[in-house]
Amino acid sequence: MVIYHRGAAIQPSITRRGNIFIARACILEEDGESTSLGDLGQFASPSSAYEFAVRSATAFVDGAPMPRSPFEGRAIG
């Protein structure tokens, strides 16, 4: 699903790896510049991962500080 925020198209997504869900987001701005925020964090449920991806992407578009992932484990990979 694509969400629009301040003229930017945000596409949040989640990926499952074992028992965890990884939050990701891609942003396409009005000027055509695209940005991938990559892996944003690990979550126990798909809904929490998706919501975090949306919060992170809207913060990026607004120029606000990015939220911290509630779980900081070892590197994803």
Backbone as CSV, one residue per row, in Angstrom:
resi,resn,N_x,N_y,N_z,CA_x,CA_y,CA_z,C_x,C_y,C_z
1,MET,0.843,-1.169,0.000,0.000,0.000,0.000,0.895,1.241,0.000
2,VAL,0.532,2.216,-0.792,1.266,3.473,-0.854,0.505,4.511,-0.034
3,ILE,1.238,5.227,0.797,0.678,6.283,1.633,1.300,7.598,1.190
4,TYR,0.503,8.656,1.121,1.015,9.966,0.729,1.122,10.860,1.958
5,HIS,2.282,11.508,2.086,2.535,12.401,3.215,3.316,13.602,2.707
6,ARG,2.720,14.775,2.820,3.349,16.033,2.386,3.887,15.944,0.958
7,GLY,3.132,15.294,0.084,3.502,15.203,-1.323,4.425,14.051,-1.671
8,ALA,4.900,13.326,-0.687,5.785,12.191,-0.936,4.972,10.900,-0.887
9,ALA,5.315,9.970,-1.763,4.694,8.647,-1.757,5.565,7.733,-0.900
10,ILE,4.954,7.136,0.110,5.670,6.255,1.039,5.143,4.842,0.846
11,GLN,6.067,3.893,0.683,5.671,2.495,0.573,6.330,1.710,1.711
12,PRO,5.599,1.557,2.830,6.126,0.752,3.921,5.997,-0.731,3.578
13,SER,6.893,-1.545,4.094,6.799,-2.980,3.857,7.414,-3.740,5.016
14,ILE,7.076,-5.007,5.083,7.654,-5.874,6.103,8.143,-7.155,5.442
15,THR,9.158,-7.745,6.044,9.709,-9.016,5.591,9.805,-9.922,6.808
16,ARG,9.447,-11.154,6.610,9.555,-12.113,7.716,10.876,-12.877,7.615
17,ARG,11.582,-12.964,8.726,12.807,-13.758,8.824,12.692,-14.617,10.069
18,GLY,12.354,-15.872,9.884,12.141,-16.753,11.029,10.937,-16.294,11.815
19,ASN,11.159,-16.003,13.092,10.068,-15.581,13.975,9.982,-14.067,14.153
20,ILE,10.735,-13.313,13.362,10.700,-11.858,13.500,10.232,-11.215,12.195
21,PHE,9.806,-9.983,12.301,9.362,-9.199,11.148,10.252,-7.968,11.048
22,ILE,10.728,-7.687,9.849,11.631,-6.570,9.594,10.849,-5.436,8.935
23,ALA,10.959,-4.233,9.501,10.302,-3.047,8.943,11.206,-2.408,7.903
24,ARG,10.612,-1.996,6.785,11.327,-1.281,5.714,10.420,-0.200,5.151
25,ALA,11.018,0.748,4.427,10.219,1.776,3.762,10.984,2.373,2.590
26,CYS,10.253,2.675,1.533,10.785,3.393,0.371,9.968,4.670,0.211
27,ILE,10.638,5.731,-0.217,9.996,7.038,-0.349,10.283,7.602,-1.724
28,LEU,9.244,8.096,-2.394,9.389,8.800,-3.662,8.874,10.213,-3.438
29,GLU,9.787,11.186,-3.526,9.408,12.572,-3.268,8.874,13.238,-4.528
30,GLU,8.233,14.380,-4.354,7.616,15.097,-5.470,8.595,15.414,-6.589
31,ASP,9.858,15.660,-6.242,10.848,16.002,-7.254,11.387,14.770,-7.987
32,GLY,10.879,13.579,-7.644,11.296,12.357,-8.313,12.426,11.619,-7.615
33,GLU,12.968,12.201,-6.557,14.053,11.540,-5.825,13.485,10.388,-5.003
34,SER,14.129,9.235,-5.094,13.670,8.085,-4.308,14.714,7.728,-3.254
35,THR,14.210,7.267,-2.122,15.061,6.892,-1.008,14.546,5.597,-0.404
36,SER,15.448,4.664,-0.170,15.109,3.445,0.565,15.701,3.573,1.954
37,LEU,14.876,3.398,2.969,15.367,3.492,4.335,15.965,2.172,4.810
38,GLY,15.847,1.133,4.003,16.450,-0.151,4.350,15.768,-0.806,5.533
39,ASP,16.492,-1.704,6.207,15.953,-2.395,7.373,15.917,-1.430,8.551
40,LEU,14.726,-1.214,9.106,14.545,-0.234,10.171,14.524,-0.844,11.569
41,GLY,14.254,-2.131,11.663,14.225,-2.758,12.977,13.517,-4.091,12.951
42,GLN,13.622,-4.810,14.063,13.026,-6.126,14.227,11.814,-6.024,15.145
43,PHE,10.739,-6.752,14.783,9.504,-6.682,15.555,8.879,-8.061,15.698
44,ALA,8.050,-8.213,16.722,7.413,-9.498,16.998,6.157,-9.715,16.170
45,SER,5.559,-8.652,15.643,4.332,-8.799,14.864,4.425,-7.989,13.571
46,PRO,3.715,-8.428,12.544,3.740,-7.676,11.288,3.119,-6.287,11.419
47,SER,2.089,-6.157,12.245,1.445,-4.845,12.379,2.371,-3.835,13.053
48,SER,3.119,-4.246,14.060,4.031,-3.303,14.719,5.179,-2.925,13.785
49,ALA,5.647,-3.863,12.974,6.706,-3.555,12.001,6.196,-2.559,10.964
50,TYR,4.988,-2.778,10.465,4.401,-1.894,9.456,4.207,-0.479,10.016
51,GLU,3.654,-0.386,11.215,3.421,0.925,11.829,4.733,1.671,12.069
52,PHE,5.769,0.944,12.456,7.073,1.579,12.664,7.647,2.079,11.341
53,ALA,7.458,1.317,10.277,7.928,1.750,8.961,7.244,3.048,8.545
54,VAL,5.941,3.149,8.806,5.202,4.379,8.475,5.712,5.545,9.309
55,ARG,5.882,5.341,10.612,6.392,6.421,11.487,7.779,6.877,11.060
56,SER,8.634,5.928,10.712,9.995,6.267,10.296,9.997,7.056,8.994
57,ALA,9.201,6.619,8.035,9.162,7.293,6.738,8.579,8.699,6.848
58,THR,7.526,8.868,7.635,6.959,10.213,7.780,7.940,11.137,8.505
59,ALA,8.676,10.613,9.474,9.704,11.425,10.145,10.776,11.846,9.144
60,PHE,11.190,10.925,8.265,12.191,11.234,7.246,11.694,12.352,6.324
61,VAL,10.460,12.243,5.868,9.882,13.260,4.979,9.793,14.605,5.687
62,ASP,9.436,14.598,6.962,9.301,15.838,7.736,10.640,16.430,8.151
63,GLY,11.726,15.672,7.990,13.031,16.145,8.445,13.179,16.056,9.948
64,ALA,12.349,15.227,10.573,12.385,15.043,12.030,13.329,13.896,12.378
65,PRO,13.740,13.805,13.630,14.587,12.680,14.034,13.858,11.351,13.805
66,MET,14.606,10.357,13.345,14.023,9.041,13.117,13.748,8.378,14.459
67,PRO,12.614,7.677,14.583,12.349,6.967,15.843,13.314,5.807,16.019
68,ARG,13.551,5.445,17.255,14.422,4.304,17.553,13.580,3.042,17.592
69,SER,14.138,1.993,17.068,13.480,0.701,17.127,13.381,0.262,18.581
70,PRO,12.235,-0.313,18.999,12.099,-0.714,20.386,12.983,-1.906,20.763
71,PHE,13.478,-2.636,19.758,14.343,-3.772,20.020,15.625,-3.602,19.240
72,GLU,16.731,-3.591,19.930,18.025,-3.460,19.289,18.794,-4.752,19.529
73,GLY,18.737,-5.644,18.573,19.437,-6.924,18.691,20.704,-6.908,17.875
74,ARG,21.192,-8.100,17.590,22.386,-8.180,16.757,22.021,-7.752,15.332
75,ALA,23.017,-7.533,14.521,22.801,-7.041,13.154,21.904,-7.996,12.387
76,ILE,21.042,-7.417,11.567,20.141,-8.185,10.723,20.918,-8.617,9.484
77,GLY,20.770,-9.852,9.109,21.483,-10.220,7.902,21.559,-11.629,7.651
